[in-house]
Amino acid sequence: MPSVPAAGRQFVVEADGGSRGNPGPAGYGAVVLDPATGETLAEAAEFIGVATNNVAEYKGLIAGLRAARELDPSASVRVRMDSKLVVEQMSGRWKIKHPDMRPLAAEAARILPPSQVSYEWIPRERNKHADRLANEAMDAGKRGERWSPSRSTADLSSAADASAARVVGDAAAGAARARAALAGAGMGAGSGSRAGADTGALVSAGVPVAAGVAASTSAQGTEVGSAPSVGWGTSADLGAPATFVLLRHGETALTPSKRFSGSGGSDPELSAVGRGQAERAAAAFAERGTIEAIVSSPLRRCRETAAAVAARLGLDVHIEEGLRETDFGAWEGLTFGEVRERYPDDLDAWLGSAKAAPTGGGESFATVARRVAAARDRLIAAYPRRTVLAVTHVTPIKTLVRLALGAPPESLFRMELSAASISAVAYYADGNASVRVLNDTGHLR
């Protein structure tokens, strides 16, 4: 039997909820822990029928707070959840716009005095106990049963995970020491063969070596060689990066035939397929719960895609002009074959040089790179160490990836980027960048 804490203790409440379908069959799980020993003091889980992920997460929070109150109504409670939405809304930093969330948030706020409760976002892998409880509840509901604490194995599984995490943590600590040793020796990559050898040692130790953010471009479109060295140097930033989650807009009527569709054309809306893609992307981001802000290209297809995500997350959309697509001039609305037939010399020049512009006063890739790099820098400054969803287009996303990798302009033609795909780049305060994801379409399947 779990021990009952003395009055005035501190508790940790970990809570989670899930929906198999969003909305679909849903359940929640919550656990009350002793922060000093990690001992499980109470568990709660329930199948709640058909609901969304967010509703289930709020239900889990409510159950966890009630369990903590039953143990000690005077306790200070630290709530830890992997739902950024719930954490930010209950902390008062995000508005609660969805009508289904407001009564649940109000109910959670009444359980204990606000001065006794604080909230912390944690990654999903650190919330496995509550996640397992939620899944046990959903499995029980599928069988037509109620979740039973006597049959739960969530606590045992979490203990096993904690043991494994200690091993992983030791390895990570060793890698951190290796990084510190490299920084102390002042050997950033690019200082000769010894630096290359040390970088290789870091990779062997399990340390990811970040690619430098590509240098800014000059007014003539020539890249200036001022990028930071690859790897970690003496001023390495080991803190949380600013992470751009890059979502390409959903399909328009022009997408299936691969027509040039930039910022100088008809500004098409999303097609029915594109709206469905936007909704599936929104559901995926709602489930992950990591997005803290949303920015969008000013073009209609991006604003519509961003609005679908914003409605799910309860966030506002901020327009960033620098994220608009290339102006393709006279090529707008044409297929590649049609451009080849009508403007063969201009197309060859465009394919051969980043400084060449499309026919009729369009933008060159060099011009777009300067614009996108400036937008990148503005967003990094505005959202340090935060995760931002940027809804934009093919060329800006490929350009951000190219610049992060320090790849040449011709690499733009060697990347596939599907409609409503997700990519991600992390930017560190020391100027390094790391490409995390490119063209992920798993949420669309």
ABEGO torsion letter per residue (X at the ends): XBBBBBBGBBBBBBBBBBBBGOBBBBBBBBBBBBAAAGBBABBBBBBAEBBBAAAAAAAAAAAAAAAAAAABAABBBBBBBABAAAAAAAAGABBBABAAAAAAAAAAAAABBAAABBBBBBBAAAAAAAAAAAAAAAAAAAAGBBBBAAABAAAAAAAAAAAAAAAAAAAAAAAAAAAAAAAAAGBBBGAEAAAAAAAAAAAAAGBBBBBBBBBBBBAAGBBBBABBBBEBBAABBABBBBBBBBBBBBBBAAAAAGBBBBAABAGBBBBAAAAAAAAAAAAAAAAAGABABBBBBABAAAAAAAAAAAAAAGBBBBBBAAABBBBAEAABGBBAAAAAAABAAAAAAAAABAABBBBGGBBBAAAAAAAAAAAAAAAAAABBGBBBBBBBBAAAAAAAAAAAAGBBAAAAAABBBBBGBBBBBBBBAAGBBBBABBGBAAAAX
